[in-house]
Amino acid sequence: MADEQALDKLFESLERIAPEGYKTEVVEGAVFMSPQRDTSWEITLDIVEQLRTKYPRKCVKSDVRVDYPGHLNGFASDVTLVAEGAEKSTRGLWSCDDVEFVAEVISKGTAHNDHGAKKAAYATAEVAAFLIADPYQGKCHLYSEPKDGEYLRELTVAFGMDIDLTTPLGLTLRTGEFPRT
């Protein structure tokens, strides 16, 4: 409860000072602000559009705060898929318990968060699938089968290859149009 209140106050302060067009997150108590880059947005939009072929608009989110397990983890993931029928809490936030899929597009300054603290938090929250798209390397890393705070499976594919997400999402993600940086 104290962490929730601390995160709420921190985000209230950040909303007043964050420059427009910047994504703001709190990862293990540290604040990160980064501008939305064109390449990142193109990959994010491509993933959102593919998810929208199967899921209603209200389930597919981008840059929306969700609090995750761990000390002061308020993430605004590039793409978040919440379960159908999920509802916001009394605090106006989606619950990490309702998150089924997350995608993050790497940026140089925060890549360590995606591969480290965020991956651990998603696994602890039992997010069924976590995708990292890396436009610098032209690769995607898919983590699945969360158990005891870690992902048991990892798949790495080059941009241009399809990613089989039939389990758990019932679709195949095409990466052929993901741009590289």
Backbone as CSV, one residue per row, in Angstrom:
resi,resn,N_x,N_y,N_z,CA_x,CA_y,CA_z,C_x,C_y,C_z
1,MET,0.817,-1.186,0.000,0.000,0.000,0.000,0.870,1.264,0.000
2,ALA,1.939,1.238,0.778,2.841,2.392,0.815,3.486,2.602,-0.551
3,ASP,3.876,1.495,-1.221,4.460,1.612,-2.558,3.451,2.208,-3.540
4,GLU,2.181,1.784,-3.454,1.153,2.324,-4.341,1.020,3.831,-4.156
5,GLN,0.958,4.265,-2.908,0.817,5.695,-2.627,2.054,6.469,-3.081
6,ALA,3.225,5.894,-2.855,4.464,6.556,-3.282,4.503,6.680,-4.809
7,LEU,4.111,5.613,-5.514,4.081,5.664,-6.983,3.072,6.692,-7.472
8,ASP,1.898,6.713,-6.861,0.882,7.686,-7.273,1.409,9.110,-7.126
9,LYS,2.031,9.410,-5.996,2.556,10.755,-5.770,3.679,11.079,-6.751
10,LEU,4.544,10.108,-6.986,5.645,10.318,-7.920,5.114,10.605,-9.324
11,PHE,4.151,9.808,-9.785,3.599,10.033,-11.119,2.855,11.362,-11.211
12,GLU,2.175,11.760,-10.149,1.516,13.070,-10.144,2.541,14.181,-10.351
13,SER,3.659,14.094,-9.675,4.726,15.092,-9.830,5.316,15.049,-11.228
14,LEU,5.554,13.850,-11.733,6.162,13.704,-13.054,5.255,14.237,-14.154
15,GLU,3.948,14.053,-14.002,3.020,14.553,-15.010,3.100,16.072,-15.139
16,ARG,3.423,16.749,-14.058,3.528,18.209,-14.093,4.809,18.684,-14.773
17,ILE,5.873,17.889,-14.709,7.168,18.368,-15.228,7.649,17.670,-16.496
18,ALA,7.056,16.523,-16.850,7.533,15.774,-18.019,7.247,16.536,-19.309
19,PRO,8.237,16.634,-20.178,8.009,17.299,-21.466,7.009,16.489,-22.304
20,GLU,6.226,17.178,-23.107,5.272,16.503,-23.972,6.014,15.598,-24.948
21,GLY,5.457,14.421,-25.186,6.069,13.467,-26.101,7.084,12.547,-25.446
22,TYR,7.237,12.667,-24.146,8.167,11.803,-23.421,7.395,10.730,-22.671
23,LYS,7.921,9.534,-22.724,7.376,8.414,-21.970,8.044,8.427,-20.600
24,THR,7.240,8.293,-19.557,7.766,8.312,-18.198,7.451,6.997,-17.511
25,GLU,8.477,6.395,-16.898,8.307,5.145,-16.159,9.114,5.207,-14.873
26,VAL,8.704,4.377,-13.927,9.469,4.215,-12.701,9.833,2.735,-12.625
27,VAL,11.130,2.460,-12.609,11.640,1.092,-12.578,12.494,0.950,-11.332
28,GLU,12.030,0.117,-10.423,12.705,-0.093,-9.139,13.022,1.234,-8.440
29,GLY,12.068,2.158,-8.499,12.224,3.439,-7.816,12.961,4.505,-8.597
30,ALA,13.574,4.164,-9.723,14.301,5.132,-10.546,13.389,5.634,-11.668
31,VAL,13.431,6.932,-11.922,12.600,7.553,-12.948,13.346,7.549,-14.284
32,PHE,12.620,7.154,-15.331,13.171,7.172,-16.685,12.214,7.933,-17.589
33,MET,12.752,8.904,-18.334,11.980,9.647,-19.324,12.693,9.519,-20.648
34,SER,11.947,9.137,-21.659,12.574,9.017,-22.970,11.596,9.477,-24.044
35,PRO,12.123,10.147,-25.074,11.252,10.601,-26.156,10.834,9.427,-27.029
36,GLN,9.652,9.528,-27.598,9.185,8.496,-28.524,9.934,8.690,-29.846
37,ARG,10.610,7.674,-30.281,11.369,7.731,-31.528,10.527,7.135,-32.653
38,ASP,10.766,7.596,-33.867,9.988,7.167,-35.023,10.044,5.652,-35.213
39,THR,11.239,5.075,-35.150,11.385,3.630,-35.345,10.614,2.862,-34.282
40,SER,10.731,3.302,-33.045,10.018,2.656,-31.949,8.511,2.731,-32.169
41,TRP,8.035,3.901,-32.552,6.603,4.069,-32.771,6.105,3.180,-33.907
42,GLU,6.870,3.053,-34.992,6.448,2.209,-36.116,6.311,0.750,-35.680
43,ILE,7.261,0.254,-34.897,7.189,-1.132,-34.415,6.020,-1.282,-33.445
44,THR,5.876,-0.329,-32.533,4.774,-0.367,-31.576,3.438,-0.397,-32.303
45,LEU,3.257,0.496,-33.256,2.006,0.568,-33.999,1.753,-0.724,-34.775
46,ASP,2.788,-1.292,-35.365,2.650,-2.550,-36.105,2.141,-3.662,-35.165
47,ILE,2.710,-3.753,-33.975,2.274,-4.777,-33.009,0.824,-4.521,-32.591
48,VAL,0.499,-3.256,-32.299,-0.872,-2.915,-31.910,-1.850,-3.292,-33.017
49,GLU,-1.526,-2.942,-34.260,-2.428,-3.262,-35.375,-2.628,-4.763,-35.533
50,GLN,-1.569,-5.542,-35.330,-1.710,-6.993,-35.437,-2.562,-7.557,-34.295
51,LEU,-2.375,-7.037,-33.084,-3.201,-7.479,-31.961,-4.667,-7.120,-32.187
52,ARG,-4.908,-5.967,-32.809,-6.277,-5.514,-33.044,-7.043,-6.403,-34.014
53,THR,-6.346,-7.256,-34.796,-7.069,-8.179,-35.676,-7.792,-9.246,-34.870
54,LYS,-7.391,-9.448,-33.612,-7.990,-10.485,-32.772,-8.642,-9.932,-31.510
55,TYR,-8.141,-8.832,-30.992,-8.589,-8.313,-29.693,-9.285,-6.968,-29.840
56,PRO,-10.283,-6.716,-28.982,-10.964,-5.416,-29.028,-10.033,-4.279,-28.623
57,ARG,-10.337,-3.100,-29.121,-9.536,-1.907,-28.861,-9.320,-1.686,-27.367
58,LYS,-10.321,-1.923,-26.539,-10.205,-1.655,-25.106,-9.205,-2.565,-24.403
59,CYS,-8.776,-3.644,-25.063,-7.804,-4.560,-24.464,-6.366,-4.228,-24.826
60,VAL,-6.155,-3.465,-25.888,-4.814,-3.168,-26.392,-4.418,-1.756,-25.968
61,LYS,-3.340,-1.655,-25.208,-2.895,-0.380,-24.636,-1.473,-0.067,-25.096
62,SER,-1.138,1.218,-25.091,0.222,1.649,-25.378,0.567,2.801,-24.450
63,ASP,1.728,2.695,-23.791,2.210,3.740,-22.887,1.222,4.069,-21.770
64,VAL,0.526,3.048,-21.273,-0.423,3.200,-20.169,0.200,2.592,-18.920
65,ARG,0.176,3.328,-17.833,0.800,2.874,-16.576,0.101,1.647,-15.996
66,VAL,0.937,0.665,-15.676,0.517,-0.518,-14.922,1.588,-0.729,-13.856
67,ASP,1.168,-0.944,-12.623,2.118,-1.205,-11.542,2.391,-2.699,-11.462
68,TYR,3.667,-3.039,-11.298,4.099,-4.437,-11.274,4.775,-4.762,-9.951
69,PRO,4.910,-6.065,-9.657,5.573,-6.481,-8.411,7.004,-5.950,-8.326
70,GLY,7.459,-5.782,-7.101,8.800,-5.257,-6.861,8.683,-3.887,-6.232
71,HIS,9.805,-3.294,-5.943,9.829,-1.988,-5.281,9.627,-0.863,-6.283
72,LEU,8.517,-0.159,-6.169,8.211,1.019,-6.993,8.385,0.757,-8.486
73,ASN,7.570,-0.145,-9.025,7.578,-0.464,-10.449,6.276,0.003,-11.085
74,GLY,6.312,1.151,-11.738,5.183,1.656,-12.509,5.615,1.789,-13.949
75,PHE,5.240,0.807,-14.777,5.713,0.768,-16.161,4.646,1.302,-17.115
76,ALA,5.096,1.943,-18.183,4.238,2.384,-19.278,4.745,1.666,-20.531
77,SER,4.460,0.384,-20.593,4.989,-0.469,-21.663,4.552,0.019,-23.039
78,ASP,5.389,-0.266,-24.031,5.056,0.140,-25.393,3.732,-0.474,-25.834
79,VAL,3.526,-1.754,-25.542,2.264,-2.430,-25.845,1.896,-3.318,-24.660
80,THR,0.650,-3.201,-24.228,0.117,-4.046,-23.166,-1.218,-4.603,-23.634
81,LEU,-1.402,-5.889,-23.471,-2.677,-6.528,-23.781,-3.294,-6.982,-22.470
82,VAL,-4.470,-6.424,-22.142,-5.171,-6.846,-20.933,-6.296,-7.791,-21.326
83,ALA,-6.639,-8.666,-20.405,-7.667,-9.680,-20.652,-9.023,-9.030,-20.933
84,GLU,-9.802,-9.673,-21.781,-11.165,-9.200,-22.018,-11.918,-9.271,-20.699
85,GLY,-12.712,-8.263,-20.439,-13.462,-8.211,-19.203,-12.707,-7.576,-18.046
86,ALA,-11.421,-7.279,-18.237,-10.631,-6.638,-17.179,-11.175,-5.238,-16.933
87,GLU,-11.086,-4.800,-15.686,-11.544,-3.463,-15.327,-10.468,-2.754,-14.523
88,LYS,-10.465,-1.442,-14.618,-9.511,-0.639,-13.862,-9.833,-0.711,-12.370
89,SER,-8.797,-0.518,-11.571,-8.954,-0.498,-10.116,-9.624,0.806,-9.682
90,THR,-9.912,0.906,-8.415,-10.477,2.140,-7.872,-9.502,3.308,-8.021
91,ARG,-8.199,3.013,-8.200,-7.175,4.043,-8.420,-7.095,4.438,-9.894
92,GLY,-7.908,3.802,-10.749,-7.919,4.143,-12.167,-6.827,3.478,-12.981
93,LEU,-6.254,2.385,-12.442,-5.171,1.675,-13.138,-5.588,0.257,-13.495
94,TRP,-4.968,-0.262,-14.538,-5.148,-1.670,-14.877,-4.290,-2.495,-13.931
95,SER,-4.744,-3.684,-13.606,-3.996,-4.584,-12.725,-3.036,-5.442,-13.539
96,CYS,-1.850,-5.621,-13.022,-0.888,-6.496,-13.710,-1.410,-7.935,-13.762
97,ASP,-2.328,-8.291,-12.877,-2.925,-9.631,-12.901,-3.745,-9.871,-14.167
98,ASP,-4.181,-8.801,-14.820,-4.990,-8.914,-16.026,-4.175,-8.792,-17.312
99,VAL,-2.867,-8.580,-17.187,-2.016,-8.410,-18.370,-1.637,-9.786,-18.930
100,GLU,-1.886,-9.969,-20.221,-1.599,-11.238,-20.876,-0.348,-11.190,-21.747
101,PHE,-0.003,-10.004,-22.224,1.125,-9.848,-23.151,1.677,-8.438,-23.010
102,VAL,2.986,-8.325,-23.101,3.660,-7.033,-23.102,4.710,-7.049,-24.195
103,ALA,4.838,-5.925,-24.897,5.926,-5.748,-25.860,6.648,-4.454,-25.524
104,GLU,7.962,-4.519,-25.544,8.816,-3.350,-25.338,9.728,-3.217,-26.553
105,VAL,9.873,-2.001,-27.048,10.809,-1.723,-28.135,12.018,-1.062,-27.489
106,ILE,13.168,-1.669,-27.697,14.414,-1.229,-27.061,14.756,0.200,-27.443
107,SER,15.191,0.952,-26.439,15.875,2.211,-26.704,17.220,2.092,-25.990
108,LYS,18.233,2.697,-26.545,19.595,2.509,-26.018,19.702,2.831,-24.533
109,GLY,19.048,3.894,-24.101,19.197,4.331,-22.721,18.493,3.473,-21.691
110,THR,17.514,2.678,-22.127,16.740,1.895,-21.155,16.712,0.398,-21.458
111,ALA,17.539,-0.059,-22.368,17.544,-1.481,-22.737,17.804,-2.377,-21.532
112,HIS,18.669,-1.921,-20.612,18.984,-2.730,-19.433,17.742,-2.967,-18.572
113,ASN,16.811,-2.007,-18.556,15.562,-2.205,-17.811,14.721,-3.311,-18.429
114,ASP,14.601,-3.290,-19.769,13.764,-4.273,-20.457,14.287,-5.688,-20.246
115,HIS,15.599,-5.855,-20.354,16.191,-7.190,-20.206,16.373,-7.608,-18.751
116,GLY,16.283,-6.660,-17.830,16.537,-6.951,-16.417,15.306,-6.833,-15.547
117,ALA,15.160,-5.673,-14.905,14.108,-5.482,-13.900,12.700,-5.657,-14.469
118,LYS,12.464,-5.159,-15.667,11.120,-5.277,-16.229,10.802,-6.730,-16.576
119,LYS,11.756,-7.429,-17.170,11.527,-8.840,-17.479,11.215,-9.624,-16.207
120,ALA,11.955,-9.362,-15.138,11.720,-10.051,-13.868,10.339,-9.712,-13.302
121,ALA,9.950,-8.444,-13.387,8.640,-8.033,-12.871,7.510,-8.663,-13.684
122,TYR,7.663,-8.710,-15.002,6.634,-9.333,-15.840,6.514,-10.826,-15.521
123,ALA,7.633,-11.482,-15.344,7.607,-12.911,-15.010,6.970,-13.129,-13.638
124,THR,7.310,-12.295,-12.667,6.722,-12.411,-11.328,5.211,-12.201,-11.378
125,ALA,4.765,-11.284,-12.240,3.335,-11.025,-12.408,2.663,-12.104,-13.261
126,GLU,3.445,-13.028,-13.779,2.973,-14.126,-14.628,2.319,-13.641,-15.916
127,VAL,2.924,-12.615,-16.516,2.513,-12.185,-17.849,2.909,-13.316,-18.796
128,ALA,1.943,-13.861,-19.508,2.159,-15.082,-20.291,3.250,-14.954,-21.351
129,ALA,3.346,-13.784,-21.984,4.354,-13.596,-23.030,4.881,-12.170,-22.982
130,PHE,6.193,-12.050,-23.072,6.875,-10.757,-23.066,7.799,-10.711,-24.270
131,LEU,7.591,-9.705,-25.121,8.368,-9.554,-26.346,9.229,-8.307,-26.261
132,ILE,10.505,-8.464,-26.567,11.406,-7.329,-26.708,11.784,-7.235,-28.182
133,ALA,11.473,-6.090,-28.801,11.872,-5.846,-30.184,13.079,-4.918,-30.146
134,ASP,14.158,-5.325,-30.784,15.404,-4.565,-30.757,15.751,-4.094,-32.170
135,PRO,15.399,-2.834,-32.506,15.683,-2.347,-33.859,17.161,-2.117,-34.134
136,TYR,17.994,-2.076,-33.093,19.439,-1.899,-33.292,20.070,-3.193,-33.795
137,GLN,19.609,-4.327,-33.258,20.119,-5.628,-33.690,19.236,-6.274,-34.746
138,GLY,18.022,-5.761,-34.944,17.089,-6.350,-35.895,16.585,-7.705,-35.418
139,LYS,16.339,-7.814,-34.101,15.895,-9.093,-33.524,14.761,-8.872,-32.530
140,CYS,13.974,-9.916,-32.352,12.956,-9.962,-31.310,13.300,-11.091,-30.359
141,HIS,13.058,-10.842,-29.076,13.248,-11.856,-28.035,11.888,-12.079,-27.390
142,LEU,11.412,-13.311,-27.449,10.124,-13.654,-26.854,10.368,-14.509,-25.622
143,TYR,9.811,-14.073,-24.506,9.899,-14.814,-23.248,8.511,-15.325,-22.908
144,SER,8.428,-16.603,-22.523,7.129,-17.191,-22.193,7.301,-18.233,-21.089
145,GLU,6.178,-18.754,-20.657,6.122,-19.732,-19.572,6.721,-19.186,-18.272
146,PRO,6.068,-18.162,-17.701,6.566,-17.609,-16.442,6.355,-18.579,-15.276
147,LYS,7.365,-18.683,-14.445,7.256,-19.521,-13.257,8.265,-19.046,-12.218
148,ASP,7.784,-18.833,-11.005,8.640,-18.445,-9.879,9.522,-17.228,-10.199
149,GLY,8.955,-16.234,-10.879,9.678,-14.997,-11.121,10.651,-15.010,-12.279
150,GLU,10.567,-16.026,-13.122,11.421,-16.036,-14.320,10.680,-16.700,-15.470
151,TYR,11.177,-16.449,-16.666,10.606,-17.077,-17.853,11.404,-18.329,-18.181
152,LEU,10.691,-19.422,-18.425,11.356,-20.691,-18.691,11.730,-20.863,-20.162
153,ARG,11.062,-20.123,-21.058,11.356,-20.252,-22.487,11.764,-18.917,-23.070
154,GLU,12.737,-18.979,-23.965,13.165,-17.788,-24.697,13.355,-18.161,-26.158
155,LEU,12.841,-17.324,-27.024,12.985,-17.514,-28.461,13.509,-16.208,-29.033
156,THR,14.552,-16.296,-29.862,15.097,-15.115,-30.532,14.945,-15.318,-32.028
157,VAL,14.360,-14.305,-32.694,14.196,-14.372,-34.146,14.639,-13.048,-34.751
158,ALA,15.111,-13.123,-35.970,15.497,-11.917,-36.709,14.251,-11.239,-37.258
159,PHE,14.302,-9.904,-37.377,13.215,-9.187,-38.025,13.005,-9.824,-39.402
160,GLY,11.763,-9.983,-39.777,11.424,-10.625,-41.039,10.846,-12.018,-40.824
161,MET,11.137,-12.614,-39.664,10.591,-13.940,-39.338,9.315,-13.775,-38.520
162,ASP,8.399,-14.724,-38.677,7.166,-14.702,-37.902,7.417,-15.265,-36.512
163,ILE,6.618,-14.781,-35.549,6.701,-15.273,-34.175,5.379,-15.957,-33.848
164,ASP,5.451,-17.224,-33.529,4.258,-18.003,-33.218,3.781,-17.673,-31.802
165,LEU,2.676,-16.964,-31.728,2.061,-16.636,-30.451,0.691,-17.308,-30.318
166,THR,0.510,-18.429,-31.047,-0.782,-19.100,-30.965,-1.064,-19.543,-29.536
167,THR,-0.022,-19.913,-28.813,-0.143,-20.113,-27.374,0.745,-19.036,-26.781
168,PRO,0.247,-18.088,-26.134,-1.043,-17.952,-25.477,-2.037,-17.018,-26.158
169,LEU,-1.668,-16.358,-27.277,-2.507,-15.285,-27.809,-3.378,-15.664,-28.992
170,GLY,-3.136,-16.809,-29.588,-3.953,-17.220,-30.715,-3.661,-16.473,-31.995
171,LEU,-2.415,-16.033,-32.168,-2.051,-15.357,-33.413,-0.561,-15.501,-33.687
172,THR,-0.201,-15.175,-34.902,1.194,-15.153,-35.319,1.581,-13.705,-35.559
173,LEU,2.666,-13.266,-34.933,3.129,-11.895,-35.087,4.128,-11.837,-36.236
174,ARG,3.838,-10.990,-37.195,4.715,-10.841,-38.356,5.659,-9.658,-38.109
175,THR,6.948,-9.880,-38.328,7.936,-8.835,-38.066,8.571,-8.298,-39.344
176,GLY,8.044,-8.686,-40.467,8.631,-8.317,-41.762,8.719,-6.823,-42.019
177,GLU,7.843,-6.044,-41.409,7.854,-4.601,-41.645,8.454,-3.817,-40.476
178,PHE,9.051,-4.525,-39.506,9.699,-3.823,-38.388,10.952,-3.131,-38.915
179,PRO,11.049,-1.818,-38.764,12.236,-1.112,-39.243,13.425,-1.287,-38.282
180,ARG,14.597,-1.121,-38.837,15.826,-1.139,-38.018,16.332,0.274,-37.830
181,THR,17.098,0.448,-36.775,17.713,1.757,-36.519,19.152,1.703,-36.953
